[in-house]
Amino acid sequence: MNCKNSVEKSITIPDMSYEELKALLEFFYCGILSPTSKHTRALYLAADKYEIPYLQELCRDHLISTTSVSNILDILEMYTILSDNHLKGWATFFVVSHMEKIVNSNGYKSFVQQNPV
């Protein structure tokens, strides 16, 4: 785990905001992911980093169930970071099914520039 333990007995997790960390702690205490969670991306990345497979699965299912033309590029970027074949399969299917809308979306050009083949 990449956490720092300081003299004050605190833990610093630099790659998560306060709200994201709060959502992670809520998951630890409740064992569920809120269906309206706005921190799914951060929790998904944290689940991979800290090896929490159940949380990663919940986040993946949430991402798949809420996939839209407006967030598919974020999902594509996530699966390339984590090499999640299940999410990759879903994202590929979604992109093929909605190619025209995605190519004409606002974020497509910057996505292609940031993620060359």
Backbone hydrogen bonds in HBPLUS format (Angstrom, degrees):
<---DONOR---> <-ACCEPTOR-->    atom                        ^
c    i                          cat <-CA-CA->   ^        H-A-AA   ^      H-
h    n   atom  resd res      DA  || num        DHA   H-A  angle D-A-AA Bond
n    s   type  num  typ     dist DA aas  dist angle  dist       angle   num
A0012-THR N   A0004-LYS O   3.29 MM   8  5.39 147.1  2.41 135.8 145.1     1
A0006-SER N   A0010-SER O   3.28 MM   4  5.71 158.5  2.33 149.3 154.9     2
A0009-LYS N   A0006-SER O   3.08 MM   3  5.45 155.8  2.14 116.8 118.5     3
A0016-MET N   A0013-ILE O   3.41 MM   3  6.10 160.7  2.45 125.0 124.5     4
A0021-LEU N   A0017-SER O   2.92 MM   4  6.12 162.8  1.95 154.5 159.1     5
A0022-LYS N   A0018-TYR O   2.87 MM   4  6.07 152.9  1.95 147.8 156.0     6
A0023-ALA N   A0019-GLU O   3.01 MM   4  6.25 152.5  2.08 142.0 148.6     7
A0024-LEU N   A0020-GLU O   2.97 MM   4  6.30 149.5  2.06 144.6 153.3     8
A0025-LEU N   A0021-LEU O   2.90 MM   4  6.21 159.0  1.95 152.2 157.3     9
A0026-GLU N   A0022-LYS O   2.90 MM   4  6.16 152.0  1.98 146.5 154.7    10
A0027-PHE N   A0023-ALA O   3.02 MM   4  6.29 148.9  2.12 141.0 149.0    11
A0028-PHE N   A0024-LEU O   3.00 MM   4  6.38 155.4  2.06 146.9 153.5    12
A0029-TYR N   A0025-LEU O   2.98 MM   4  6.27 154.2  2.05 149.9 156.1    13
A0030-CYS N   A0026-GLU O   2.86 MM   4  5.92 159.6  1.91 151.0 156.9    14
A0031-GLY N   A0027-PHE O   2.59 MM   4  4.85 150.0  1.68 136.2 145.6    15
A0037-SER N   A0034-SER O   2.98 MM   3  5.08 160.3  2.02 117.6 117.4    16
A0043-LEU N   A0039-HIS O   2.91 MM   4  6.10 161.6  1.94 159.1 165.2    17
A0044-TYR N   A0040-THR O   2.79 MM   4  5.89 152.2  1.86 149.0 156.7    18
A0045-LEU N   A0041-ARG O   3.03 MM   4  6.31 160.5  2.07 151.8 156.1    19
A0046-ALA N   A0042-ALA O   2.91 MM   4  6.09 156.8  1.97 144.9 152.0    20
A0047-ALA N   A0043-LEU O   2.77 MM   4  5.89 153.7  1.84 145.2 152.6    21
A0048-ASP N   A0044-TYR O   3.16 MM   4  6.42 149.1  2.26 141.4 148.7    22
A0049-LYS N   A0045-LEU O   2.97 MM   4  6.20 167.5  1.98 149.9 153.5    23
A0050-TYR N   A0046-ALA O   2.80 MM   4  5.85 166.7  1.81 157.9 160.5    24
A0052-ILE N   A0047-ALA O   2.78 MM   5  4.62 164.8  1.80 140.4 144.2    25
A0051-GLU N   A0048-ASP O   3.33 MM   3  5.06 163.2  2.36  99.7 104.0    26
A0056-GLN N   A0052-ILE O   3.05 MM   4  6.30 159.9  2.09 154.8 161.2    27
A0057-GLU N   A0053-PRO O   2.88 MM   4  6.10 155.3  1.95 150.5 156.5    28
A0058-LEU N   A0054-TYR O   3.01 MM   4  6.29 159.1  2.06 147.1 152.7    29
A0059-CYS N   A0055-LEU O   2.88 MM   4  6.08 165.0  1.91 154.5 158.5    30
A0060-ARG N   A0056-GLN O   2.87 MM   4  6.03 160.2  1.91 147.0 152.9    31
A0061-ASP N   A0057-GLU O   2.93 MM   4  6.14 165.0  1.96 150.8 154.6    32
A0062-HIS N   A0058-LEU O   2.93 MM   4  6.17 152.4  2.01 145.4 153.4    33
A0063-LEU N   A0059-CYS O   2.81 MM   4  6.07 161.1  1.85 155.0 160.1    34
A0064-ILE N   A0060-ARG O   2.90 MM   4  6.13 161.3  1.94 154.0 158.9    35
A0065-SER N   A0061-ASP O   2.96 MM   4  6.12 159.7  2.01 144.8 150.4    36
A0066-THR N   A0062-HIS O   3.04 MM   4  6.17 129.9  2.30 142.1 154.3    37
A0067-THR N   A0064-ILE O   3.39 MM   3  5.27 170.7  2.40 104.8 105.9    38
A0071-ASN N   A0068-SER O   3.20 MM   3  5.44 142.8  2.35 102.2 111.9    39
A0072-ILE N   A0068-SER O   2.99 MM   4  5.85 127.6  2.27 153.2 164.7    40
A0075-ILE N   A0071-ASN O   3.18 MM   4  6.53 154.7  2.25 149.5 157.0    41
A0076-LEU N   A0072-ILE O   2.86 MM   4  6.14 155.5  1.92 150.3 156.9    42
A0077-GLU N   A0073-LEU O   3.04 MM   4  6.22 155.6  2.10 142.0 148.3    43
A0078-MET N   A0074-ASP O   2.97 MM   4  6.24 151.0  2.06 144.3 152.3    44
A0079-TYR N   A0075-ILE O   3.05 MM   4  6.35 165.1  2.08 156.8 158.7    45
A0080-THR N   A0076-LEU O   3.29 MM   4  6.49 145.4  2.42 141.7 150.3    46
A0081-ILE N   A0077-GLU O   3.22 MM   4  6.49 142.1  2.37 140.7 150.5    47
A0081-ILE N   A0078-MET O   3.02 MM   3  5.13 124.7  2.34  98.5 113.0    48
A0082-LEU N   A0078-MET O   3.04 MM   4  6.32 159.2  2.08 156.9 162.1    49
A0083-SER N   A0079-TYR O   2.70 MM   4  5.18 129.5  1.96 135.5 145.6    50
A0088-LYS N   A0084-ASP O   2.86 MM   4  6.02 153.4  1.93 150.1 159.1    51
A0089-GLY N   A0085-ASN O   2.91 MM   4  6.03 157.3  1.96 143.8 148.3    52
A0090-TRP N   A0086-HIS O   3.18 MM   4  6.47 161.9  2.21 146.6 150.9    53
A0091-ALA N   A0087-LEU O   2.84 MM   4  6.00 170.9  1.85 155.0 157.9    54
A0092-THR N   A0088-LYS O   2.88 MM   4  5.97 160.7  1.92 150.5 155.8    55
A0093-PHE N   A0089-GLY O   3.07 MM   4  6.23 163.5  2.10 146.3 150.6    56
A0094-PHE N   A0090-TRP O   2.90 MM   4  6.16 160.7  1.93 154.7 160.4    57
A0095-VAL N   A0091-ALA O   2.85 MM   4  6.05 162.6  1.88 152.3 156.9    58
A0096-VAL N   A0092-THR O   3.00 MM   4  6.17 169.5  2.01 154.4 157.0    59
A0097-SER N   A0093-PHE O   3.02 MM   4  6.17 155.1  2.09 145.3 152.4    60
A0098-HIS N   A0094-PHE O   2.97 MM   4  6.13 131.7  2.21 143.3 156.0    61
A0098-HIS N   A0095-VAL O   3.15 MM   3  5.15 134.1  2.37  96.7 109.1    62
A0102-ILE N   A0098-HIS O   3.07 MM   4  6.25 161.0  2.11 159.0 165.0    63
A0103-VAL N   A0099-MET O   2.90 MM   4  6.03 170.9  1.91 162.1 163.8    64
A0104-ASN N   A0100-GLU O   3.22 MM   4  6.31 144.2  2.36 138.8 147.6    65
A0105-SER N   A0102-ILE O   3.03 MM   3  5.06 163.1  2.06 107.2 111.7    66
A0111-PHE N   A0107-GLY O   2.98 MM   4  6.07 152.2  2.06 150.8 159.6    67
A0112-VAL N   A0108-TYR O   2.95 MM   4  6.22 160.7  1.99 157.0 160.9    68
A0113-GLN N   A0109-LYS O   3.07 MM   4  6.32 155.8  2.13 146.0 152.6    69
A0114-GLN N   A0110-SER O   2.95 MM   4  6.09 153.7  2.02 146.5 153.2    70
A0115-ASN N   A0111-PHE O   2.84 MM   4  5.87 133.4  2.06 144.6 157.5    71
